[in-house]
Amino acid sequence: MRVSLTGIPFWSSFLQRLVPPSHGKAYVVGGWVRDMMMLRRPSRREIDLAVEGNAVEWGRSLAESFGVGLGRISEFNTCKVNVRHEGVLVQIDIASCRKDVYPTPGGMPVVTPASLSEDLFRRDFSVNAMAFSLEFPVEKSLLLLDPVGGRNDLARKELRILSRQSFEEDPVRILRLFRFQERLGFRPDSGTARALEISRVQGDLQRASKSRLWDEIQTSVKEKARRDIVFRWLSEKPWEKALPSLAMSSPRRARVFDWERLLVHERYFSTIGRFWEETLLFLALFYGLPRQECDRGLRFFGFPEKKAQIVRETLFPERSENSREKKIRSHLRESLSPPRIFLEAVRSGGGSKENWEKSISDAEKRLSDKEFLSGDDLVREGILPSPEMGVILEEVRNLRREGVLNSRNEALEWVRARQRTPKPK
């Protein structure tokens, strides 16, 4: 069947700007096709293209035609091109049609060139395995190619895997299933539900590629239905064999609600420190777990070491009696970080708007005080970490509020004068 482009003038004119590949047929694939068949319009400003030929070569041609540079090239020779059409940024993902073979279940696939039909059959779910043939120049309609029956599954609102070994070969598809369940409001068909249960019992997710698992987590927390996706994770427990304690509970459910509420304040945190949705989410999920299980969870989900360290330091702050300077610096850093603010607000009742606003206001005030004069500044003036340092910083804050000290230089001069003043005997 052919699908009309009438009613979506933006995309109709965009497709007409595409240049054909030098070799092989070209197609639109993935979510763009699914949304067109389900909603009669794409839901996002991005489009996936496939070619029975060299994707990088076609990507360079497309980039040149739009007057932009070619984006990142992946290990599978896929590439991205970000372009502007009618003043709107559009992300183009380009891939060569391919077959995937998994030598090790859960590992990275071995990729070989293939036809479009073979490429569609290796995809995750039938509703994502349809394509439109691109005929240059693009006319007012597109020919639908649906060898796996995705259109019928769309009508039934079902998510169907294309192979009984689908989750075993690529366990990350388990989390993708949950994401599409909540985004689309679809349910797994009976065969997919059985395969999901088998994979959960076998612990297939433990064998997933850590980098791809982490990519899926980052994608999930940016979805509009992110809270429900996380609740789906906790209720389905695909990681049960590895992390038995990470399950749905009333306190954990409440913290996930708090996490989502916190995200509306993201703009405030940009002045306080790096704000990573997934890092804050796993603080909500891991809070209360023993450190050993927390560490196991960080490894399981493929956390990059920098972010893993933030989670560890926030949940299990180091208490070193042998290094007072390290302790003071650590306190200053933690008191200003979004993770620390998140936990403080949750402990005080994160569902309260007043608590969130107070936590943010206090953090901004502490940041302002720290930028005005910090413990490191006093160390450079020869004042070692000690109770006296705390007294001096508090005096500086009070004088600043009273309008006596109005700049960093004035504060430093006041500290120097204070140190020159003989102490009463």
C-alpha positions as CSV (number, residue, x, y, z in Angstrom):
1,M,0.0,0.0,0.0
2,R,1.0,3.6,-0.5
3,V,0.8,6.2,2.3
4,S,0.1,9.8,1.5
5,L,2.3,12.6,2.7
6,T,-0.6,15.1,2.6
7,G,-1.0,16.7,5.9
8,I,2.7,16.7,6.8
9,P,4.1,19.5,4.6
10,F,7.2,19.8,6.7
11,W,8.3,16.2,6.2
12,S,7.1,16.2,2.6
13,S,9.4,19.0,1.7
14,F,12.2,17.5,3.8
15,L,12.1,14.2,2.0
16,Q,12.2,16.0,-1.3
17,R,15.5,17.5,-0.3
18,L,17.2,14.1,0.2
19,V,19.7,13.1,-2.4
20,P,19.8,9.5,-3.6
21,P,22.6,7.2,-2.6
22,S,25.2,6.5,-5.3
23,H,24.6,2.7,-5.0
24,G,21.7,0.7,-3.7
25,K,18.1,1.4,-2.8
26,A,17.2,3.7,0.1
27,Y,14.4,3.4,2.7
28,V,12.9,5.2,5.7
29,V,12.7,2.7,8.6
30,G,12.0,2.5,12.4
31,G,10.0,4.8,14.5
32,W,9.2,7.3,11.8
33,V,7.4,4.6,9.8
34,R,5.6,3.3,12.9
35,D,4.4,6.7,13.9
36,M,3.2,7.4,10.4
37,M,1.2,4.3,10.3
38,M,-0.2,4.8,13.8
39,L,-0.6,8.6,14.1
40,R,-0.4,9.7,10.5
41,R,2.5,11.9,11.5
42,P,6.0,11.4,12.9
43,S,6.1,12.3,16.6
44,R,9.8,13.4,16.7
45,R,12.1,15.6,14.7
46,E,14.3,12.6,13.8
47,I,14.3,10.1,11.0
48,D,16.1,6.7,10.4
49,L,17.3,5.9,6.9
50,A,18.6,2.6,5.6
51,V,20.4,1.8,2.4
52,E,21.3,-1.4,0.6
53,G,24.8,-0.1,0.2
54,N,27.3,2.1,2.0
55,A,25.7,4.2,4.8
56,V,28.7,6.4,5.5
57,E,29.1,7.3,1.8
58,W,25.4,8.3,1.6
59,G,25.7,10.2,4.9
60,R,28.5,12.3,3.4
61,S,26.4,13.1,0.4
62,L,23.4,14.1,2.5
63,A,25.6,16.2,4.8
64,E,27.1,18.0,1.8
65,S,23.7,18.6,0.2
66,F,22.5,20.3,3.4
67,G,25.8,22.2,3.9
68,V,26.7,20.5,7.2
69,G,29.3,18.1,8.5
70,L,29.0,14.4,9.0
71,G,28.4,13.4,12.6
72,R,29.6,10.4,14.6
73,I,30.4,7.2,12.7
74,S,29.7,4.1,14.9
75,E,31.6,0.8,15.0
76,F,28.8,-0.7,12.8
77,N,29.4,2.0,10.1
78,T,26.2,3.9,10.9
79,C,26.3,7.7,11.0
80,K,24.4,10.7,12.0
81,V,23.7,14.0,10.3
82,N,22.1,16.9,12.1
83,V,20.5,19.4,9.6
84,R,18.2,22.4,9.7
85,H,15.0,22.3,7.6
86,E,12.7,25.3,7.6
87,G,14.6,26.5,10.7
88,V,14.0,23.3,12.6
89,L,16.8,20.9,13.7
90,V,16.3,17.4,12.4
91,Q,18.5,14.4,13.3
92,I,19.1,11.9,10.5
93,D,20.4,8.4,11.5
94,I,21.7,6.4,8.5
95,A,22.6,2.7,8.5
96,S,23.4,0.0,6.0
97,C,21.0,-2.8,5.7
98,R,22.5,-5.7,7.7
99,K,22.2,-9.1,9.4
100,D,23.2,-9.6,13.0
101,V,24.7,-12.8,14.3
102,Y,25.4,-13.2,18.1
103,P,28.3,-15.5,18.7
104,T,27.8,-15.1,22.4
105,P,24.3,-14.5,23.8
106,G,24.1,-10.9,25.2
107,G,27.4,-9.9,23.5
108,M,28.0,-7.6,20.6
109,P,26.8,-8.9,17.2
110,V,28.8,-9.7,14.2
111,V,27.4,-7.6,11.3
112,T,27.3,-8.5,7.6
113,P,25.6,-6.7,4.7
114,A,22.1,-7.8,3.8
115,S,18.9,-6.9,1.9
116,L,16.2,-4.7,3.4
117,S,14.0,-7.7,4.1
118,E,16.8,-9.4,6.1
119,D,17.4,-6.2,7.9
120,L,13.8,-5.8,9.0
121,F,13.7,-9.4,10.3
122,R,16.6,-8.8,12.6
123,R,14.9,-5.9,14.4
124,D,13.4,-5.9,17.9
125,F,9.6,-5.8,17.4
126,S,7.3,-6.1,14.4
127,V,5.9,-2.6,14.8
128,N,9.5,-1.3,14.4
129,A,10.2,-3.5,11.4
130,M,8.3,-1.7,8.6
131,A,9.9,0.5,5.9
132,F,9.0,3.1,3.3
133,S,10.8,2.8,-0.1
134,L,12.3,6.1,-1.2
135,E,11.8,6.8,-4.9
136,F,13.8,9.8,-6.1
137,P,12.6,12.4,-6.5
138,V,10.2,11.7,-3.6
139,E,6.6,12.2,-4.6
140,K,3.4,12.8,-2.6
141,S,3.2,9.2,-1.2
142,L,5.5,6.4,0.0
143,L,5.3,2.7,-0.6
144,L,5.0,0.7,2.6
145,L,7.0,-2.5,2.9
146,D,5.8,-4.8,5.8
147,P,7.3,-8.3,5.5
148,V,6.9,-9.2,9.2
149,G,3.2,-8.1,9.7
150,G,3.9,-5.0,11.8
151,R,0.8,-3.2,10.5
152,N,-1.5,-5.8,11.9
153,D,0.3,-5.7,15.3
154,L,-0.2,-1.9,15.4
155,A,-3.9,-2.5,14.9
156,R,-3.9,-5.0,17.8
157,K,-1.7,-2.7,19.9
158,E,0.7,-5.6,20.5
159,L,4.5,-5.8,20.8
160,R,5.8,-8.9,19.2
161,I,9.4,-10.1,19.0
162,L,10.5,-11.6,15.7
163,S,12.4,-14.6,17.1
164,R,12.0,-16.8,20.2
165,Q,15.7,-16.2,20.9
166,S,15.3,-12.4,20.6
167,F,15.8,-11.6,24.3
168,E,18.4,-14.2,24.8
169,E,20.5,-12.9,21.8
170,D,20.0,-9.2,22.9
171,P,18.7,-8.9,26.5
172,V,18.7,-5.1,26.2
173,R,15.5,-5.6,24.2
174,I,13.8,-6.5,27.5
175,L,14.1,-2.9,28.7
176,R,13.2,-1.6,25.2
177,L,10.0,-3.7,25.5
178,F,9.1,-1.9,28.7
179,R,9.9,1.5,27.2
180,F,7.6,0.9,24.2
181,Q,4.9,-0.6,26.4
182,E,4.7,2.7,28.3
183,R,5.3,5.0,25.4
184,L,2.8,3.4,23.0
185,G,0.4,1.9,25.5
186,F,0.8,-1.5,23.9
187,R,1.0,-5.0,25.5
188,P,3.3,-7.9,24.7
189,D,1.7,-10.7,22.6
190,S,1.5,-14.1,24.2
191,G,4.7,-15.4,22.6
192,T,6.6,-12.3,23.7
193,A,5.2,-12.5,27.3
194,R,6.4,-16.2,27.5
195,A,9.9,-15.3,26.2
196,L,10.1,-12.4,28.7
197,E,9.4,-14.8,31.6
198,I,11.9,-17.3,30.4
199,S,14.6,-14.6,30.1
200,R,13.8,-13.3,33.6
201,V,14.1,-16.8,35.1
202,Q,17.4,-17.4,33.1
203,G,18.8,-14.1,34.2
204,D,19.5,-13.1,30.5
205,L,19.9,-9.4,31.4
206,Q,23.1,-10.2,33.3
207,R,24.7,-11.0,30.0
208,A,23.7,-7.8,28.3
209,S,26.3,-5.5,26.7
210,K,27.0,-3.0,29.4
211,S,27.4,-0.1,27.0
212,R,24.2,-0.8,25.2
213,L,22.3,-1.3,28.6
214,W,23.6,2.1,29.8
215,D,22.5,3.7,26.5
216,E,19.0,2.2,26.9
217,I,18.8,3.6,30.5
218,Q,19.7,7.1,29.3
219,T,17.1,6.9,26.6
220,S,14.4,5.7,29.0
221,V,14.9,8.5,31.5
222,K,14.3,11.1,28.8
223,E,10.9,9.6,27.8
224,K,7.7,11.4,28.8
225,A,6.6,8.2,30.5
226,R,9.9,7.8,32.3
227,R,8.3,7.3,35.8
228,D,6.0,4.5,34.5
229,I,8.9,2.9,32.7
230,V,10.9,2.8,36.0
231,F,7.8,1.3,37.7
232,R,7.7,-1.3,35.0
233,W,11.3,-2.2,35.6
234,L,10.6,-2.6,39.4
235,S,7.5,-4.7,38.9
236,E,8.9,-7.0,36.2
237,K,12.3,-7.3,37.9
238,P,14.3,-8.6,34.9
239,W,17.4,-8.4,37.1
240,E,16.0,-10.5,39.9
241,K,18.7,-13.2,39.9
242,A,21.5,-10.6,40.2
243,L,19.8,-7.9,42.3
244,P,17.0,-9.5,44.3
245,S,16.6,-6.5,46.7
246,L,15.9,-4.1,43.8
247,A,12.1,-4.5,43.6
248,M,9.0,-2.4,44.1
249,S,8.3,-1.1,47.6
250,S,6.3,1.8,49.0
251,P,9.4,3.8,50.0
252,R,11.2,3.2,46.7
253,R,8.0,4.1,44.8
254,A,7.7,7.3,46.7
255,R,11.4,8.2,45.9
256,V,10.8,7.6,42.2
257,F,7.8,10.0,42.4
258,D,10.2,12.5,44.1
259,W,12.8,12.0,41.4
260,E,10.3,12.9,38.7
261,R,9.1,16.0,40.7
262,L,12.8,17.1,41.1
263,L,13.3,17.1,37.3
264,V,11.1,20.2,36.9
265,H,13.7,22.1,38.9
266,E,16.5,21.1,36.6
267,R,17.1,24.7,35.4
268,Y,18.0,25.7,39.0
269,F,20.6,23.0,39.3
270,S,22.5,24.2,36.2
271,T,24.2,26.8,38.4
272,I,24.9,24.3,41.2
273,G,26.5,21.3,39.5
274,R,26.1,18.7,36.8
275,F,22.6,17.3,36.6
276,W,22.2,13.8,35.4
277,E,18.7,12.4,35.4
278,E,19.9,8.8,35.5
279,T,22.3,9.4,38.4
280,L,19.6,10.9,40.5
281,L,17.2,8.1,39.6
282,F,19.6,5.4,40.8
283,L,20.1,7.3,44.1
284,A,16.3,6.9,44.5
285,L,16.5,3.2,43.5
286,F,19.7,2.2,45.5
287,Y,19.0,4.3,48.7
288,G,18.8,1.9,51.6
289,L,20.7,-1.0,49.9
290,P,23.9,-2.3,51.5
291,R,27.1,-0.8,49.9
292,Q,28.1,-4.2,48.5
293,E,24.8,-4.6,46.6
294,C,24.9,-1.0,45.5
295,D,28.3,-1.6,43.9
296,R,27.0,-4.7,42.3
297,G,24.1,-2.8,40.9
298,L,26.4,-0.1,39.5
299,R,28.4,-2.7,37.7
300,F,25.3,-4.5,36.5
301,F,23.8,-1.4,34.8
302,G,27.2,-0.4,33.2
303,F,27.5,2.9,35.1
304,P,30.4,5.0,33.8
305,E,33.0,5.2,36.6
306,K,32.6,9.0,37.1
307,K,28.9,8.7,37.6
308,A,29.2,5.5,39.7
309,Q,31.6,7.4,42.0
310,I,29.0,10.2,42.5
311,V,26.4,7.6,43.5
312,R,28.8,5.9,45.9
313,E,30.0,9.2,47.5
314,T,26.4,10.5,47.9
315,L,25.0,7.3,49.5
316,F,28.1,6.4,51.5
317,P,30.0,9.6,52.3
318,E,33.5,8.9,53.5
319,R,34.3,9.9,57.1
320,S,38.0,10.4,57.6
321,E,39.1,11.5,61.0
322,N,42.8,11.5,59.8
323,S,42.3,14.3,57.3
324,R,40.3,17.3,58.5
325,E,41.0,19.3,55.3
326,K,39.7,16.5,53.1
327,K,36.6,16.2,55.3
328,I,35.9,20.0,55.0
329,R,36.4,20.1,51.3
330,S,34.2,17.0,50.8
331,H,31.5,18.6,52.8
332,L,31.6,21.8,50.8
333,R,31.5,19.8,47.5
334,E,28.6,17.6,48.6
335,S,26.5,20.3,50.1
336,L,26.4,22.0,46.7
337,S,25.7,18.9,44.5
338,P,22.3,18.0,43.0
339,P,22.6,14.4,44.3
340,R,23.1,15.6,47.9
341,I,20.2,18.1,47.6
342,F,18.0,15.3,46.2
343,L,18.7,13.0,49.2
344,E,18.2,15.8,51.7
345,A,14.9,16.8,50.2
346,V,13.7,13.1,50.0
347,R,14.6,12.6,53.7
348,S,12.7,15.7,54.7
349,G,9.6,14.7,52.6
350,G,10.4,15.2,49.0
351,G,6.7,15.4,48.0
352,S,6.5,18.8,49.6
353,K,7.0,21.7,47.2
354,E,8.2,23.8,50.1
355,N,10.9,21.3,50.9
356,W,12.2,21.2,47.3
357,E,12.3,25.0,47.1
358,K,14.0,25.3,50.5
359,S,16.6,22.7,49.5
360,I,17.3,24.6,46.2
361,S,17.3,28.0,47.9
362,D,19.7,26.8,50.6
363,A,22.0,25.2,48.0
364,E,22.1,28.4,46.0
365,K,22.9,30.4,49.1
366,R,25.7,28.0,50.0
367,L,27.0,28.2,46.5
368,S,27.0,32.0,46.7
369,D,28.8,31.9,50.0
370,K,31.4,29.4,48.6
371,E,32.1,31.6,45.6
372,F,32.4,34.7,47.8
373,L,35.0,33.1,50.1
374,S,35.8,29.4,50.6
375,G,37.8,27.2,52.9
376,D,40.4,26.8,50.1
377,D,40.9,30.6,50.1
378,L,41.6,30.6,53.8
379,V,44.1,27.7,53.4
380,R,45.9,29.9,50.9
381,E,46.0,32.7,53.5
382,G,47.7,30.3,55.9
383,I,44.6,29.3,58.0
384,L,44.6,25.5,58.3
385,P,41.3,23.5,58.5
386,S,40.2,23.9,62.1
387,P,37.2,25.1,64.1
388,E,38.6,28.6,63.7
389,M,38.1,28.3,59.9
390,G,34.4,27.7,60.4
391,V,34.2,30.7,62.7
392,I,35.9,33.0,60.2
393,L,33.6,31.8,57.3
394,E,30.5,32.4,59.4
395,E,31.7,35.9,60.4
396,V,32.3,36.6,56.7
397,R,28.8,35.4,55.8
398,N,27.3,37.6,58.5
399,L,29.2,40.7,57.5
400,R,28.2,40.1,53.9
401,R,24.5,39.9,54.8
402,E,24.9,43.1,56.8
403,G,26.4,44.9,53.8
404,V,29.8,45.4,55.5
405,L,31.6,43.2,53.0
406,N,30.5,43.6,49.4
407,S,33.2,41.8,47.3
408,R,35.6,39.0,47.4
409,N,38.6,41.3,47.7
410,E,37.0,43.2,50.7
411,A,36.5,39.8,52.4
412,L,40.1,38.8,51.8
413,E,41.4,42.1,53.2
414,W,39.1,41.7,56.3
415,V,40.5,38.2,56.9
416,R,44.1,39.4,56.5
417,A,43.4,42.3,58.9
418,R,41.8,39.9,61.4
419,Q,44.9,37.7,61.3
420,R,47.2,40.6,61.9
421,T,45.2,41.7,64.9
422,P,46.7,40.3,68.1
423,K,44.6,37.8,69.9
424,P,43.5,38.8,73.4
425,K,45.4,36.8,76.1
